[in-house]
Structures are given as structure tokens and as C-alpha cells.
Amino acid sequence: QVQLVESGGGSVQAGGSLRLSCAASGNIFSINAINTMAWYRQAPGKQRELVALVGSGGRTNYADSVKGRFTISRDNAKNTVYLQMNSLKPEDTAAYFCYVLGEVGYWGQGTQVTVSS
């Protein structure tokens, strides 16, 4: 079993920045099995969508809507994944969820990001 604890959400004006963190803890074997770490988001009335992911080798992938503004990174020693969000827009407002994939997938509880115009 893996537990994910997210932090860093909040309210910011358009053009501002936020940094989300997600720390994984739990069974050491499950932790060591993690390969992909990702961030998803879900706005009210919309489906959950992939924002960014990073593989165990550092390969990254981003949604077109956040390319050039968001950066995903991971610290394997801390079992933590980060999402640096710059130039935030009102349409980035959503609940952001951390997701890690090892033998099975695990979701975080979500953290709210609100961007005002």
C-alpha cells in the first residue's frame, strides 16, 4: 500500500505561480515499484484530465494546455513529485490530484487550485 499526501494548493491571481508537492509513503516494496508519477486535475462538471507525468527515467509529458507554463519533477530519494505552475490562468482552476503507478495505481486526496482573473 502507498499513501500520497499532497500540499501546495491555494488561491492566486492570474499570472501567479504555485508549487504542488506529493509525497509517497507506505510499504517499501510498493514504494520501490513506483515508476510513473503524475498530476491530474478535475474542474467542476468536467472529466479528470492528465496534466503532466514523469517516468522513472525522467521522461516527461504534458497536456498541451500547460506546456511551457508547468514543470513536473520528482525526487526519488524523497519519493516526492512536484508540479511547478507558472503563468496561471483562470482556466487552470481545478482540484489537482497526484497519481503514482507501480504494481497498481494510487491516487492522492486532491488539492484545490483557484486562479482568479
Backbone as CSV, one residue per row, in Angstrom:
resi,resn,N_x,N_y,N_z,CA_x,CA_y,CA_z,C_x,C_y,C_z
1,GLN,0.834,-1.199,0.000,0.000,0.000,0.000,0.865,1.243,0.000
2,VAL,0.365,2.278,-0.695,1.052,3.565,-0.782,0.073,4.655,-0.395
3,GLN,0.530,5.562,0.448,-0.264,6.745,0.793,0.387,7.962,0.144
4,LEU,-0.462,8.826,-0.373,0.010,10.044,-1.045,-0.530,11.256,-0.305
5,VAL,0.357,12.170,0.037,-0.037,13.406,0.718,0.354,14.584,-0.147
6,GLU,-0.653,15.331,-0.572,-0.429,16.486,-1.444,-0.432,17.770,-0.622
7,SER,0.285,18.751,-1.112,0.293,20.066,-0.488,0.626,21.110,-1.542
8,GLY,0.368,22.360,-1.196,0.772,23.462,-2.057,-0.341,24.136,-2.820
9,GLY,-1.560,23.630,-2.736,-2.658,24.287,-3.419,-3.013,25.603,-2.740
10,GLY,-3.900,26.355,-3.380,-4.326,27.618,-2.809,-4.958,28.508,-3.847
11,SER,-5.099,29.761,-3.486,-5.702,30.758,-4.374,-4.644,31.747,-4.825
12,VAL,-4.694,32.099,-6.099,-3.705,33.005,-6.656,-4.359,33.794,-7.780
13,GLN,-3.828,34.966,-8.051,-4.326,35.747,-9.171,-3.707,35.264,-10.478
14,ALA,-4.389,35.544,-11.559,-3.880,35.169,-12.878,-2.478,35.733,-13.079
15,GLY,-1.623,34.895,-13.643,-0.234,35.275,-13.825,0.673,34.831,-12.697
16,GLY,0.075,34.380,-11.616,0.851,33.962,-10.457,1.370,32.537,-10.589
17,SER,2.013,32.085,-9.520,2.632,30.761,-9.507,2.260,29.997,-8.249
18,LEU,2.241,28.693,-8.370,2.078,27.793,-7.234,2.940,26.560,-7.484
19,ARG,3.343,25.914,-6.395,4.098,24.671,-6.496,3.391,23.605,-5.683
20,LEU,2.982,22.553,-6.341,2.351,21.422,-5.674,3.390,20.348,-5.369
21,SER,3.200,19.695,-4.231,4.065,18.579,-3.842,3.200,17.378,-3.507
22,CYS,3.739,16.210,-3.743,3.040,14.965,-3.402,4.075,13.969,-2.916
23,ALA,3.967,13.620,-1.643,4.915,12.703,-1.036,4.281,11.332,-0.859
24,ALA,5.000,10.305,-1.292,4.522,8.932,-1.167,5.172,8.258,0.028
25,SER,4.365,7.497,0.744,4.878,6.730,1.872,4.118,5.414,1.951
26,GLY,4.660,4.480,2.744,3.984,3.208,2.921,4.926,2.039,2.763
27,ASN,4.387,0.956,2.268,5.143,-0.284,2.107,6.352,-0.067,1.198
28,ILE,7.527,-0.435,1.702,8.763,-0.147,0.982,8.797,-0.837,-0.378
29,PHE,8.234,-2.003,-0.473,8.232,-2.716,-1.752,7.318,-2.029,-2.757
30,SER,6.183,-1.534,-2.262,5.267,-0.806,-3.141,5.881,0.518,-3.574
31,ILE,6.588,1.187,-2.650,7.250,2.444,-2.976,8.307,2.211,-4.057
32,ASN,9.109,1.183,-3.876,10.194,0.916,-4.827,9.681,0.494,-6.198
33,ALA,8.411,0.056,-6.243,7.831,-0.378,-7.519,7.292,0.787,-8.340
34,ILE,7.242,1.969,-7.730,6.676,3.118,-8.449,7.548,3.481,-9.642
35,ASN,6.931,3.588,-10.828,7.698,4.063,-11.979,7.171,5.417,-12.453
36,THR,5.894,5.510,-12.755,5.343,6.766,-13.259,4.692,7.568,-12.132
37,MET,4.945,8.856,-12.129,4.311,9.786,-11.189,3.664,10.887,-12.022
38,ALA,2.474,11.292,-11.631,1.727,12.205,-12.492,0.836,13.121,-11.676
39,TRP,0.380,14.172,-12.331,-0.638,15.069,-11.799,-1.814,15.094,-12.769
40,TYR,-2.999,14.975,-12.204,-4.241,15.125,-12.942,-4.992,16.300,-12.332
41,ARG,-6.000,16.789,-13.031,-6.863,17.814,-12.467,-8.303,17.590,-12.925
42,GLN,-9.198,18.094,-12.110,-10.615,17.965,-12.419,-11.323,19.245,-12.026
43,ALA,-11.890,19.913,-13.019,-12.679,21.116,-12.776,-14.138,20.714,-12.590
44,PRO,-14.922,21.544,-11.918,-16.336,21.212,-11.700,-17.059,20.934,-13.015
45,GLY,-17.761,19.810,-13.062,-18.529,19.466,-14.242,-17.723,18.907,-15.392
46,LYS,-16.433,18.713,-15.184,-15.573,18.199,-16.242,-14.921,16.894,-15.823
47,GLN,-14.416,16.162,-16.812,-13.721,14.916,-16.526,-12.317,15.188,-16.009
48,ARG,-11.811,14.255,-15.248,-10.436,14.345,-14.773,-9.505,14.209,-15.982
49,GLU,-8.492,15.062,-16.044,-7.581,15.056,-17.180,-6.132,15.036,-16.711
50,LEU,-5.286,14.417,-17.538,-3.862,14.379,-17.243,-3.261,15.757,-17.467
51,VAL,-2.489,16.221,-16.490,-1.776,17.488,-16.613,-0.330,17.230,-17.044
52,ALA,0.334,16.340,-16.313,1.735,16.055,-16.611,2.135,14.749,-15.953
53,LEU,3.113,14.084,-16.542,3.647,12.874,-15.926,5.163,12.827,-16.099
54,VAL,5.799,12.081,-15.216,7.245,11.875,-15.301,7.530,10.407,-15.031
55,GLY,8.289,9.799,-15.920,8.645,8.404,-15.765,9.847,8.231,-14.864
56,SER,10.174,6.984,-14.582,11.285,6.696,-13.681,12.614,7.179,-14.246
57,GLY,12.712,7.252,-15.568,13.935,7.727,-16.202,13.969,9.213,-16.432
58,GLY,12.919,9.903,-15.980,12.870,11.352,-16.121,12.112,11.841,-17.345
59,ARG,11.621,10.924,-18.144,10.839,11.338,-19.323,9.563,12.031,-18.854
60,THR,9.229,13.146,-19.485,8.045,13.911,-19.101,7.081,14.045,-20.277
61,ASN,5.825,14.269,-19.911,4.786,14.504,-20.910,3.808,15.494,-20.309
62,TYR,3.334,16.425,-21.137,2.449,17.477,-20.650,1.201,17.604,-21.522
63,ALA,0.122,18.011,-20.898,-1.054,18.399,-21.662,-0.704,19.645,-22.462
64,ASP,-1.269,19.764,-23.650,-0.976,20.913,-24.492,-1.310,22.225,-23.783
65,SER,-2.335,22.210,-22.961,-2.810,23.437,-22.320,-1.829,23.983,-21.290
66,VAL,-0.880,23.169,-20.840,0.049,23.628,-19.798,1.497,23.663,-20.259
67,LYS,1.759,23.229,-21.482,3.131,23.220,-21.989,3.729,24.624,-21.954
68,GLY,4.949,24.706,-21.455,5.633,25.985,-21.364,5.318,26.762,-20.099
69,ARG,4.319,26.319,-19.341,3.933,27.019,-18.100,4.155,26.150,-16.863
70,PHE,3.913,24.857,-17.003,4.041,23.926,-15.873,5.274,23.051,-16.063
71,THR,5.893,22.691,-14.941,7.035,21.781,-14.961,6.851,20.717,-13.892
72,ILE,6.919,19.451,-14.310,6.836,18.347,-13.364,8.242,17.835,-13.087
73,SER,8.491,17.466,-11.843,9.784,16.913,-11.476,9.583,15.933,-10.329
74,ARG,10.601,15.122,-10.081,10.499,14.147,-8.995,11.822,14.047,-8.272
75,ASP,11.720,13.745,-6.999,12.876,13.496,-6.147,12.723,12.072,-5.637
76,ASN,13.431,11.159,-6.254,13.251,9.748,-5.899,13.728,9.449,-4.480
77,ALA,14.704,10.191,-4.003,15.191,9.966,-2.640,14.119,10.314,-1.611
78,LYS,13.242,11.253,-1.967,12.169,11.670,-1.066,10.827,11.095,-1.471
79,ASN,10.806,10.296,-2.542,9.547,9.713,-3.035,8.500,10.791,-3.239
80,THR,8.924,11.886,-3.833,8.065,13.055,-3.977,8.045,13.534,-5.433
81,VAL,6.866,13.952,-5.858,6.710,14.546,-7.180,6.197,15.968,-7.001
82,TYR,6.679,16.853,-7.843,6.340,18.269,-7.762,5.689,18.729,-9.064
83,LEU,4.899,19.782,-8.947,4.359,20.442,-10.133,4.514,21.946,-9.921
84,GLN,5.447,22.526,-10.649,5.628,23.974,-10.618,4.715,24.581,-11.664
85,MET,3.823,25.444,-11.215,2.835,26.048,-12.106,3.074,27.550,-12.182
86,ASN,3.441,28.028,-13.351,3.680,29.443,-13.579,2.656,30.000,-14.564
87,SER,2.564,31.306,-14.602,1.643,31.979,-15.527,0.249,31.373,-15.461
88,LEU,-0.233,31.210,-14.248,-1.523,30.550,-14.054,-2.655,31.362,-14.662
89,LYS,-3.639,30.618,-15.171,-4.807,31.215,-15.810,-6.069,30.777,-15.064
90,PRO,-7.149,31.558,-15.166,-8.402,31.135,-14.505,-8.841,29.733,-14.925
91,GLU,-8.566,29.345,-16.157,-8.961,28.013,-16.617,-8.125,26.891,-16.002
92,ASP,-7.095,27.239,-15.255,-6.335,26.224,-14.513,-7.008,25.876,-13.190
93,THR,-8.059,26.605,-12.838,-8.777,26.336,-11.595,-9.348,24.925,-11.612
94,ALA,-8.997,24.142,-10.596,-9.427,22.745,-10.525,-8.905,22.127,-9.236
95,ALA,-9.405,20.935,-8.951,-8.782,20.105,-7.931,-7.673,19.312,-8.608
96,TYR,-6.492,19.343,-8.037,-5.330,18.663,-8.612,-5.035,17.407,-7.801
97,PHE,-4.861,16.300,-8.522,-4.661,15.005,-7.895,-3.317,14.416,-8.307
98,CYS,-2.611,13.926,-7.333,-1.386,13.191,-7.580,-1.739,11.741,-7.882
99,TYR,-0.988,11.126,-8.790,-1.205,9.720,-9.142,0.158,9.064,-9.340
100,VAL,0.338,7.899,-8.733,1.570,7.149,-8.942,1.209,5.740,-9.390
101,LEU,2.028,5.193,-10.247,1.790,3.869,-10.806,2.998,2.979,-10.560
102,GLY,2.736,1.888,-9.861,3.753,0.874,-9.662,3.143,-0.462,-10.036
103,GLU,3.036,-1.345,-9.079,2.312,-2.597,-9.326,0.832,-2.302,-9.560
104,VAL,0.331,-1.321,-8.861,-1.030,-0.800,-9.065,-0.940,0.713,-8.987
105,GLY,-2.060,1.378,-9.281,-2.070,2.831,-9.217,-2.668,3.329,-7.919
106,TYR,-2.187,4.490,-7.487,-2.672,5.118,-6.266,-2.976,6.586,-6.547
107,TRP,-4.044,7.083,-5.912,-4.445,8.473,-6.044,-4.273,9.211,-4.724
108,GLY,-3.916,10.479,-4.822,-3.935,11.347,-3.665,-5.339,11.865,-3.440
109,GLN,-5.515,12.613,-2.352,-6.840,13.089,-1.975,-7.240,14.352,-2.727
110,GLY,-6.277,15.003,-3.359,-6.573,16.203,-4.124,-6.275,17.466,-3.356
111,THR,-5.872,18.488,-4.086,-5.640,19.805,-3.503,-6.215,20.841,-4.459
112,GLN,-6.898,21.828,-3.911,-7.612,22.798,-4.741,-6.685,23.922,-5.175
113,VAL,-6.773,24.253,-6.450,-6.080,25.416,-7.014,-7.142,26.326,-7.616
114,THR,-7.150,27.569,-7.157,-8.118,28.545,-7.645,-7.368,29.747,-8.184
115,VAL,-7.623,30.084,-9.441,-6.952,31.210,-10.085,-8.012,32.246,-10.443
116,SER,-7.858,33.434,-9.900,-8.823,34.498,-10.144,-8.289,35.469,-11.195
117,SER,-9.212,36.041,-11.923,-8.812,36.964,-13.005,-8.662,38.381,-12.487
